[in-house]
């Protein structure tokens, strides 16, 4: 399988940096992984400070992989034991073909503790601090309030598949996390959406495109209507969720 070959090669290339652990989260860990569609979301814990020389080695590593199948979907954030504690701290990350910095959020941290997949070295419980309920709760509310709710007002975004899909699925996952205190996969989130009042034709369109049950609807008229339906649903739904749990 291309995924297994890519992971094997990645670990082989990473070993000279002496990682203490490499973990998978997201769809690969949560049982929702689809080869060729899903991202490969990884965390690597390196033994020492991530200085300029380490950054250069990480960038070179990923550039060596880029000709392999699925390499563009491999995203990895690099932590060290000294930088594990702070969920707001940004870390060296390779994603979307470039080096950047981003945090390892409380949601990702909880995923790692609940169902993270160990690819190398120590398990998350041995290195990563536990996520308190108030930390998870606070992050989910802020993400819906401060990121997704303002985004709903940006009309052009919602003519793109990715915004429709992630907007709806993230809302469903946020609802279940706040309501039940558990994290669910994107596939499980899709199943939650009808009961949460999401527009049925948009949910069906998302299911067709993401899971291939039937050809997706096409055409500019549908794209515009789908955007309107999604925005009309999410705006009050997010407001109600934040009011209830914020």
N, C-alpha and C positions, 0 to 999 in steps of 0.2 A: 504494500500500500504506500502511496506517496507520502501520506502523513507520517507513518512509522519511519520511513526512510529519512524524511526531513528532520524529525526529532532525533534520530540516531546521529545524523551528521551534526546537528546543532550541539548536542551534548559532547560529541567528539571534539568539535572546535572550541567548546567552552572549557574543557578540562584543564588546559594550561593556566587558566585564571583561578583554578582551585576553588570552585564553588562549594559552599557548605550545603547548599540545597538548591534544587530546581523544582518548582511546582507548577502545575496547570490549574487554571480556574476557568470560569466562564462555561461555555457549552461543552468543551472537552471533558471537564470535570463533572458537569451536571447531567450528562447523559443525553444532551441535545445536539451533539456534534454531527455536522453533515460535511463530508469531505468535499472540498471545492467551493463550498458556500460559507462555512463558518470560519471565523478567525481562530487562530491558535494563540490563546492568551496565557502567557507564562510569567513567572516571577523567578529570578535567580538571586540567591543570596551569596555575595562575594565576601571573602574573608577580611578585607581591609578597606581603607578609604578609596572612593572612586575619584581618583585624580585624573589630570589630563592624559597621562599615559594610558590609564585604564580605558578612558573614553575612546581614545584612538584605537585601542585593541578591539573594543566592542564594535565600533563602527566597521573596522576592517573585517571582523568575523562575519557580520551580517552582509557585507558586500560580497564576501566569498560565497555566501549561500544563495545570492539573488537569482542565479540561473536555474536553481532547482525548482521543480513543481511545488506550488503552494507557498514558496518562500515569502511572497508579498503579503501573505496572511499571517505570518508569524510575528507576533508582537511580544516583546519581553521588557520588563522593568527590572532594574538592577538595584538591589538593596544591599546593605551591610548590617552586621549585628548592631552597630552603633546608631543606625538610622531607622530601625524597625519600629520604634515606639510611636512616632508622631504620624497620625493619619493625614495631617494637613501638609506634611513636608513633601516637596516634589523630588523625584528621583530620575536619574538617567533612564531613558526609555527608548527602545527602537520600535517605531511603528510607522506604517504608511511610507516605508522606504527612507526614513530619515531619523536622526537622533533628536530627541526632544526631552522635556522634563514634565512629569506629571505625578500626582500623588497616588498612593495605593489606598483607595477609599475604604471606609468602614464596611461597605457592601462587599467589596472584593476580599477584605480580611475575614469577614464572616463566612463567605464562600469557602475560603481556604480552610478554615477550621471545620466547617460542616461537611464538606465533600471534596476538598482539594485533592488533586492527584499528585502523588510524589513521583517525580521522574528521576530524581537523584538525591542522595544524601538524607538529611534529617527531615522529619515531618513538621508541618506548621506548628503543631502544639509545642514542640520543643524550642522554637525560636520566636514565634510571633505572639505578642500579647493578645489576650482575649479581648473581644469586642463587647463592651457594655451595651445593654439594651438602650440606654439613653443616647449613646453615641450613634448606634444604628438608626434609631428613631429620628434623632436630630438631623442626621445627614440626609435621610430619605425625604423628610419634609423640606429641607432647604433646597434639595435638588429639584423637587417639583415646583416649589415656589419661585426660586431665583433663576433657574435655568429653563425649565420646560414651559412655565406659564408665560414669561416674556416671549419665548420663541413662538408660541401659538399666534401671536399678533403679527408675525412676519410672514405675510401671505405666500410669498414665492417659495419659501422653504417647503411648504406642504404639497407642492407639486412634484416632489421627489419621493420615490418609493421609500428610501431609507428613513426619511423623517416621519412619514405616515406609520411605518412599521415600528420604529423605535419609540415614537411618541406614545402610541397605544400600548405597546408591550411594556414599556417602562412604567407607565401609569398603572397597569394591572399588577405588575410586580411590586410596585410601591404600595398599592392598596393592600395586598396580601401581607407584605412585611409589616405594615403598621397595624393591620387588623388582627393578624394571627401570629406575628412574631417569627415568621419563617420565610426563607428565600425559595423562590420557584424558578424553573427554567422558562425560556421564552415560549417553548411549546405549551407548557402548563399555563403560562400567562395568556396565550391565545385562547385557550379553553375557558379562561375566566371571563374574558371580555363580554360575551353575550349577557351573562348574569349581571355585569356591571353597567349594562345599558348602552354599550358601544353599538354604532350603526352596523346592522347585520351584513349589508352588502360590502362594507369596507373590511370587516373581519373576514368574510369569505374571500375577498380579493387577496388579502394578506396571506391567508392559508394557502391559496392556490400558488402564489408566487414563491413563498418560502418553502413549501413542502411538496409542491408538484402534484397535487391531487388532480388538477385540470388546468388547461391553459388560462393564463391571467387575462382579465379584461384589458383592452387597449383603447387608444384613441384620446385625443386632446379633450373632448367633452367629458369623458370619464375622469381623466386626471384632474380637471378643474372641479367637477362635482365631488370627487373623493376628497380633495383638499377642503372644500367647504364643509362637508359632512364631518370630517375629522376635527377641524377647528371648532365647529359648532358644538361638538361633543366634549372635547378636551377642556375648553375654557371653563365652563361651569363645573365640570367634574374635578378638575384640579383645585379650583377655588373651594369646593365643598370638602375635598380631602384635607387641604391645608387648614381649613376652619375647624374640622373635626379633630385633627391630631397635632396641629401646630402649637 
